[in-house]
Amino acid sequence: MIHSLEVHDVRKSYGDFQAVKGMSFKVRQGSCFGILGPNGAGKTTLLGMIEGIVPISSGSINLLGMDVATQIRKIQPRIGVQLQQNNYFQFLSVAQLLKFYQQLRRAGGPPRKGQSIEWLLQRLGLSDKLKFKVDELSGGQKQRLSIAIALLEDPDVIFLDEPTSALDPHSRHLTWEFIEQLKQDPNKTVILTTHYMEEAERLCDEIMIMNDGRVIAQGNPAELVSGMQARQAIQFQFAKGQFKLEYVQDLADATDLHWDDQTDRLRVTTREVAQTMRSILERSQSQRIDVINFDIDRPSLEDVFLSHTAKDPRE
């Protein structure tokens, strides 16, 4: 297996403050790797070190087979970076800005064969904005323009920092489809930070959750969710006036029971979903109670994220 990125025991200190505390992980070539974490977790500092912007206090980072600390000039022409905050030359047109960044990228190495500017803009819904000044674009259009700039000159590793944070739902889905198309190239690696759990679940082959400068969980979305062994909630709807809470009060596998007299709904929290459902359905049948329907609230990636990062609000 080829890894585009290898991070080994990386640390970053600012005086007495440790922003990153000995992180180690690998990113497989051709994958989309998601980095999740609350504000202040150290994500920005970590990405700055990987991209060669922030000096490493200790440890090592190997990107595209090269050491970031000593070979960053060779690495930079092969990576593309999209930033959440962009301060572009507002007086330039979109066409002029793209040409400027293309020439800037080419100054770091020979031209690389990739998708044309026209193709990038068409896929990102900006093909009609070439003659517009940058300051005439909406916030969402500027965000998509920053993705196009990151992809100029066909980079091998693309860093996307909250790429859909300023987008409306339609533009967000358009951008997701575009990133999914990028993932079809086995030689390209996408490293993505996001606060949208739906985005991470849809796009990322592997996710790393960090908090307080450390890796606290890593795996593909399905593994992270199944690894929670979390309590799940089952909600039953019974026929009007037939059910009584006393029928299930002694369930050993239920950790919480809530009965609503107004709606004839029972909500059960349990770690043993199949056993709890079987017990309640058997007891309903023995009491000749009609079960109208039931729903299971399964844990999500958001539940995983909150379980690893939530703090006591009083702190």
VEXVEXRO-341785 format. One record per residue (C-alpha): x negated, y, z; residue in three letters. Coordinates in Angstrom, 1 decimal. Example, Ala and Ser with C-alpha at 12.3 -4.5 7.8 and 13.67 -1.06 7.14 Angstrom:
# VEXVEXRO-341785
(site (-12.3, -4.5, 7.8), "Ala")
(site (-13.7, -1.1, 7.1), "Ser")
# end
This chain:
# VEXVEXRO-341785
(site (0.0, 0.0, 0.0), "Met")
(site (-1.3, 3.4, -1.0), "Ile")
(site (-0.9, 6.3, 1.4), "His")
(site (-0.8, 9.9, 0.2), "Ser")
(site (-1.2, 11.2, 3.7), "Leu")
(site (-3.0, 9.8, 6.8), "Glu")
(site (-3.0, 11.8, 10.0), "Val")
(site (-5.1, 10.5, 12.9), "His")
(site (-5.0, 11.8, 16.5), "Asp")
(site (-4.6, 15.4, 15.3), "Val")
(site (-4.5, 18.2, 17.9), "Arg")
(site (-4.1, 21.9, 17.8), "Lys")
(site (-4.6, 24.3, 20.7), "Ser")
(site (-4.2, 28.0, 21.0), "Tyr")
(site (-6.2, 28.8, 24.2), "Gly")
(site (-4.6, 26.7, 27.0), "Asp")
(site (-1.5, 26.0, 24.9), "Phe")
(site (-1.4, 22.7, 23.0), "Gln")
(site (1.0, 23.0, 20.0), "Ala")
(site (0.2, 19.5, 18.6), "Val")
(site (-0.9, 16.8, 21.1), "Lys")
(site (-2.6, 13.9, 19.4), "Gly")
(site (-0.3, 12.9, 16.5), "Met")
(site (-1.0, 10.0, 14.2), "Ser")
(site (1.1, 8.7, 11.2), "Phe")
(site (0.9, 7.7, 7.6), "Lys")
(site (3.0, 8.6, 4.5), "Val")
(site (3.4, 6.1, 1.7), "Arg")
(site (2.8, 7.3, -1.8), "Gln")
(site (6.0, 7.7, -3.8), "Gly")
(site (8.2, 8.1, -0.8), "Ser")
(site (10.2, 11.0, 0.7), "Cys")
(site (9.0, 11.5, 4.3), "Phe")
(site (11.1, 13.6, 6.6), "Gly")
(site (9.8, 15.5, 9.6), "Ile")
(site (12.5, 16.4, 12.1), "Leu")
(site (12.3, 18.2, 15.4), "Gly")
(site (13.9, 21.1, 17.4), "Pro")
(site (12.6, 24.6, 17.1), "Asn")
(site (9.2, 24.8, 18.9), "Gly")
(site (8.4, 21.1, 18.4), "Ala")
(site (5.2, 21.9, 16.5), "Gly")
(site (6.4, 21.2, 13.0), "Lys")
(site (5.1, 24.4, 11.5), "Thr")
(site (1.7, 24.0, 13.1), "Thr")
(site (1.5, 20.4, 11.9), "Leu")
(site (2.4, 21.3, 8.3), "Leu")
(site (-0.1, 24.2, 8.4), "Gly")
(site (-2.9, 21.8, 9.3), "Met")
(site (-1.9, 19.3, 6.6), "Ile")
(site (-1.8, 22.0, 4.0), "Glu")
(site (-5.2, 23.4, 5.1), "Gly")
(site (-3.8, 26.7, 6.3), "Ile")
(site (-4.3, 26.1, 10.0), "Val")
(site (-7.7, 24.9, 11.3), "Pro")
(site (-7.6, 21.5, 13.1), "Ile")
(site (-8.7, 21.5, 16.7), "Ser")
(site (-9.6, 17.8, 16.7), "Ser")
(site (-8.7, 14.6, 14.8), "Gly")
(site (-8.6, 14.1, 11.1), "Ser")
(site (-6.2, 14.5, 8.1), "Ile")
(site (-6.7, 12.7, 4.8), "Asn")
(site (-4.5, 14.0, 2.0), "Leu")
(site (-4.7, 12.3, -1.5), "Leu")
(site (-7.8, 10.4, -0.4), "Gly")
(site (-9.7, 13.6, 0.7), "Met")
(site (-10.5, 15.2, 4.0), "Asp")
(site (-8.4, 18.3, 4.5), "Val")
(site (-11.1, 20.0, 6.7), "Ala")
(site (-13.9, 19.7, 4.1), "Thr")
(site (-12.2, 19.2, 0.7), "Gln")
(site (-9.2, 21.5, 0.7), "Ile")
(site (-10.2, 23.3, -2.5), "Arg")
(site (-10.0, 20.0, -4.4), "Lys")
(site (-6.7, 19.2, -2.7), "Ile")
(site (-4.9, 22.4, -3.3), "Gln")
(site (-4.4, 22.1, -7.1), "Pro")
(site (-2.6, 18.8, -6.5), "Arg")
(site (-0.1, 19.9, -3.9), "Ile")
(site (2.9, 22.2, -4.1), "Gly")
(site (4.3, 24.1, -1.1), "Val")
(site (7.8, 25.6, -0.8), "Gln")
(site (8.2, 27.8, 2.2), "Leu")
(site (11.3, 28.7, 4.1), "Gln")
(site (10.4, 32.4, 4.2), "Gln")
(site (9.3, 33.9, 0.8), "Asn")
(site (8.0, 37.4, 0.3), "Asn")
(site (7.7, 37.5, -3.5), "Tyr")
(site (6.9, 40.5, -5.7), "Phe")
(site (10.5, 41.9, -5.8), "Gln")
(site (9.8, 44.1, -8.9), "Phe")
(site (8.8, 41.2, -11.1), "Leu")
(site (11.3, 39.3, -13.2), "Ser")
(site (11.8, 35.5, -12.5), "Val")
(site (9.9, 34.8, -15.8), "Ala")
(site (7.0, 37.1, -14.8), "Gln")
(site (6.8, 35.6, -11.3), "Leu")
(site (6.7, 32.0, -12.6), "Leu")
(site (4.0, 32.9, -15.1), "Lys")
(site (2.0, 34.6, -12.4), "Phe")
(site (2.1, 31.6, -10.1), "Tyr")
(site (1.4, 29.2, -12.9), "Gln")
(site (-1.7, 31.1, -13.8), "Gln")
(site (-2.7, 31.2, -10.1), "Leu")
(site (-2.3, 27.4, -9.9), "Arg")
(site (-4.3, 26.8, -13.0), "Arg")
(site (-7.2, 28.9, -11.6), "Ala")
(site (-7.7, 26.2, -9.1), "Gly")
(site (-8.2, 23.4, -11.7), "Gly")
(site (-7.4, 22.3, -15.3), "Pro")
(site (-3.8, 22.5, -16.5), "Pro")
(site (-1.7, 19.4, -15.6), "Arg")
(site (1.0, 17.9, -17.8), "Lys")
(site (4.3, 18.2, -16.0), "Gly")
(site (7.9, 19.3, -16.5), "Gln")
(site (8.3, 22.7, -18.3), "Ser")
(site (9.4, 25.8, -16.5), "Ile")
(site (12.6, 25.7, -18.5), "Glu")
(site (13.3, 22.2, -17.3), "Trp")
(site (12.7, 23.1, -13.7), "Leu")
(site (15.1, 26.1, -13.9), "Leu")
(site (17.7, 24.2, -15.7), "Gln")
(site (17.7, 21.4, -13.1), "Arg")
(site (17.9, 24.0, -10.3), "Leu")
(site (20.7, 26.1, -11.8), "Gly")
(site (18.5, 29.1, -12.6), "Leu")
(site (18.1, 28.9, -16.3), "Ser")
(site (20.2, 32.1, -16.8), "Asp")
(site (18.1, 34.1, -14.4), "Lys")
(site (14.8, 34.4, -16.3), "Leu")
(site (15.2, 38.2, -17.0), "Lys")
(site (16.5, 39.0, -13.5), "Phe")
(site (14.3, 40.9, -11.0), "Lys")
(site (13.6, 38.8, -7.9), "Val")
(site (15.4, 41.3, -5.7), "Asp")
(site (18.5, 40.8, -7.8), "Glu")
(site (18.7, 37.2, -6.8), "Leu")
(site (20.9, 35.9, -3.9), "Ser")
(site (19.3, 34.3, -0.9), "Gly")
(site (20.2, 30.8, -2.2), "Gly")
(site (18.8, 31.6, -5.7), "Gln")
(site (15.5, 32.7, -4.1), "Lys")
(site (15.4, 29.5, -2.1), "Gln")
(site (15.8, 27.4, -5.3), "Arg")
(site (13.2, 29.6, -7.1), "Leu")
(site (10.7, 28.8, -4.3), "Ser")
(site (11.2, 25.1, -5.0), "Ile")
(site (10.5, 25.7, -8.7), "Ala")
(site (7.3, 27.5, -7.9), "Ile")
(site (6.2, 24.6, -5.6), "Ala")
(site (6.6, 22.3, -8.5), "Leu")
(site (4.6, 24.2, -11.1), "Leu")
(site (1.7, 22.3, -12.6), "Glu")
(site (3.1, 18.9, -11.6), "Asp")
(site (1.8, 18.5, -8.0), "Pro")
(site (1.3, 15.0, -6.6), "Asp")
(site (2.5, 15.9, -3.1), "Val")
(site (5.4, 18.4, -2.6), "Ile")
(site (6.0, 20.1, 0.8), "Phe")
(site (9.6, 21.3, 1.1), "Leu")
(site (10.3, 23.3, 4.3), "Asp")
(site (14.1, 23.3, 4.9), "Glu")
(site (14.8, 23.5, 1.1), "Pro")
(site (18.6, 23.9, 1.4), "Thr")
(site (18.8, 26.1, 4.5), "Ser")
(site (20.3, 29.1, 2.6), "Ala")
(site (22.4, 27.2, 0.1), "Leu")
(site (26.1, 26.9, -0.3), "Asp")
(site (27.5, 23.3, -0.3), "Pro")
(site (27.5, 23.1, -4.1), "His")
(site (23.9, 24.3, -4.5), "Ser")
(site (22.8, 22.0, -1.7), "Arg")
(site (24.1, 19.0, -3.5), "His")
(site (22.6, 20.2, -6.7), "Leu")
(site (19.2, 20.4, -4.9), "Thr")
(site (19.6, 17.0, -3.3), "Trp")
(site (20.2, 15.5, -6.8), "Glu")
(site (17.1, 17.3, -8.0), "Phe")
(site (14.9, 15.9, -5.2), "Ile")
(site (16.3, 12.4, -5.8), "Glu")
(site (15.2, 12.7, -9.4), "Gln")
(site (11.7, 13.7, -8.1), "Leu")
(site (11.6, 10.6, -6.0), "Lys")
(site (12.0, 8.4, -9.1), "Gln")
(site (8.3, 9.1, -9.9), "Asp")
(site (6.3, 6.5, -8.0), "Pro")
(site (3.2, 8.8, -8.0), "Asn")
(site (4.9, 11.7, -6.3), "Lys")
(site (5.3, 12.1, -2.6), "Thr")
(site (7.8, 14.5, -1.0), "Val")
(site (7.3, 15.7, 2.6), "Ile")
(site (10.5, 17.3, 3.8), "Leu")
(site (11.4, 19.3, 7.0), "Thr")
(site (15.1, 19.8, 7.6), "Thr")
(site (17.7, 20.5, 10.3), "His")
(site (20.4, 18.8, 8.3), "Tyr")
(site (20.8, 15.2, 9.4), "Met")
(site (22.9, 14.3, 6.3), "Glu")
(site (20.1, 15.6, 4.1), "Glu")
(site (17.5, 13.5, 6.0), "Ala")
(site (19.7, 10.4, 5.8), "Glu")
(site (20.3, 10.8, 2.1), "Arg")
(site (16.8, 11.8, 0.9), "Leu")
(site (14.2, 10.3, 3.2), "Cys")
(site (12.8, 6.8, 3.0), "Asp")
(site (11.2, 7.3, 6.3), "Glu")
(site (11.7, 9.8, 9.1), "Ile")
(site (9.4, 11.0, 11.9), "Met")
(site (11.0, 12.8, 14.9), "Ile")
(site (8.6, 15.0, 16.8), "Met")
(site (9.1, 17.0, 20.0), "Asn")
(site (6.7, 18.9, 22.2), "Asp")
(site (3.8, 18.4, 19.8), "Gly")
(site (4.2, 14.6, 19.8), "Arg")
(site (5.6, 11.8, 17.6), "Val")
(site (8.5, 10.4, 19.5), "Ile")
(site (10.2, 8.2, 16.9), "Ala")
(site (9.5, 7.0, 13.4), "Gln")
(site (11.2, 4.6, 10.9), "Gly")
(site (13.7, 4.6, 8.1), "Asn")
(site (17.1, 6.1, 9.0), "Pro")
(site (18.8, 2.7, 9.3), "Ala")
(site (16.1, 1.4, 11.6), "Glu")
(site (16.2, 4.4, 13.8), "Leu")
(site (20.0, 4.2, 14.2), "Val")
(site (20.1, 0.5, 14.9), "Ser")
(site (17.2, 0.8, 17.3), "Gly")
(site (19.2, 3.1, 19.6), "Met")
(site (21.3, 0.2, 20.9), "Gln")
(site (23.7, 3.0, 21.7), "Ala")
(site (27.2, 2.8, 23.2), "Arg")
(site (29.8, 3.0, 20.5), "Gln")
(site (33.3, 4.3, 20.8), "Ala")
(site (36.4, 2.3, 19.6), "Ile")
(site (39.7, 4.0, 19.4), "Gln")
(site (42.9, 2.0, 19.3), "Phe")
(site (46.4, 3.2, 18.3), "Gln")
(site (49.2, 1.2, 19.9), "Phe")
(site (53.0, 1.2, 19.2), "Ala")
(site (54.8, 3.8, 21.3), "Lys")
(site (55.5, 2.8, 24.9), "Gly")
(site (54.0, -0.7, 24.8), "Gln")
(site (50.5, -0.4, 26.2), "Phe")
(site (49.4, 0.0, 29.8), "Lys")
(site (45.8, 0.8, 30.9), "Leu")
(site (46.0, -1.9, 33.6), "Glu")
(site (45.9, -4.5, 30.8), "Tyr")
(site (42.2, -3.8, 30.2), "Val")
(site (40.9, -2.3, 33.4), "Gln")
(site (38.8, -5.3, 34.2), "Asp")
(site (36.9, -5.5, 30.9), "Leu")
(site (33.3, -6.3, 31.8), "Ala")
(site (31.7, -5.0, 28.6), "Asp")
(site (33.5, -1.6, 28.5), "Ala")
(site (31.6, 1.3, 30.1), "Thr")
(site (34.4, 3.9, 29.8), "Asp")
(site (38.1, 3.7, 29.2), "Leu")
(site (40.3, 6.7, 28.4), "His")
(site (44.1, 6.4, 27.8), "Trp")
(site (46.2, 9.1, 26.3), "Asp")
(site (49.9, 8.8, 27.2), "Asp")
(site (51.0, 11.4, 24.7), "Gln")
(site (49.5, 9.7, 21.6), "Thr")
(site (49.4, 6.0, 22.9), "Asp")
(site (45.6, 5.9, 22.1), "Arg")
(site (43.0, 4.1, 24.0), "Leu")
(site (39.3, 5.1, 23.7), "Arg")
(site (36.8, 2.5, 24.8), "Val")
(site (33.0, 3.1, 25.0), "Thr")
(site (30.9, -0.1, 24.9), "Thr")
(site (27.5, -1.6, 23.8), "Arg")
(site (29.3, -4.8, 22.8), "Glu")
(site (31.6, -3.7, 20.0), "Val")
(site (32.6, -7.1, 18.7), "Ala")
(site (33.2, -8.6, 22.1), "Gln")
(site (35.2, -5.6, 23.3), "Thr")
(site (37.4, -5.5, 20.2), "Met")
(site (38.0, -9.2, 20.5), "Arg")
(site (39.0, -8.9, 24.2), "Ser")
(site (41.4, -6.0, 23.6), "Ile")
(site (43.0, -7.6, 20.6), "Leu")
(site (43.5, -10.9, 22.4), "Glu")
(site (45.1, -9.1, 25.4), "Arg")
(site (47.3, -7.1, 23.1), "Ser")
(site (48.5, -10.2, 21.4), "Gln")
(site (49.2, -12.0, 24.7), "Ser")
(site (51.3, -9.0, 25.9), "Gln")
(site (53.0, -8.8, 22.4), "Arg")
(site (51.7, -5.3, 21.9), "Ile")
(site (51.5, -4.0, 18.3), "Asp")
(site (48.1, -2.5, 17.4), "Val")
(site (48.8, 0.2, 14.7), "Ile")
(site (45.1, 0.8, 13.8), "Asn")
(site (41.6, 1.2, 15.2), "Phe")
(site (38.5, 3.1, 14.4), "Asp")
(site (34.8, 2.6, 15.4), "Ile")
(site (32.6, 5.7, 15.9), "Asp")
(site (29.2, 4.3, 15.0), "Arg")
(site (25.9, 6.1, 16.1), "Pro")
(site (24.4, 8.4, 13.5), "Ser")
(site (21.0, 9.9, 12.8), "Leu")
(site (22.2, 13.0, 14.6), "Glu")
(site (22.8, 10.8, 17.7), "Asp")
(site (19.2, 9.5, 17.4), "Val")
(site (17.8, 13.0, 17.1), "Phe")
(site (19.7, 14.3, 20.1), "Leu")
(site (18.8, 11.3, 22.2), "Ser")
(site (15.1, 12.0, 21.6), "His")
(site (15.1, 15.8, 21.7), "Thr")
(site (18.0, 17.0, 23.9), "Ala")
(site (17.0, 19.0, 27.0), "Lys")
(site (18.9, 19.9, 30.1), "Asp")
(site (20.5, 23.3, 29.2), "Pro")
(site (19.6, 24.5, 32.7), "Arg")
(site (15.9, 24.2, 32.0), "Glu")
# end
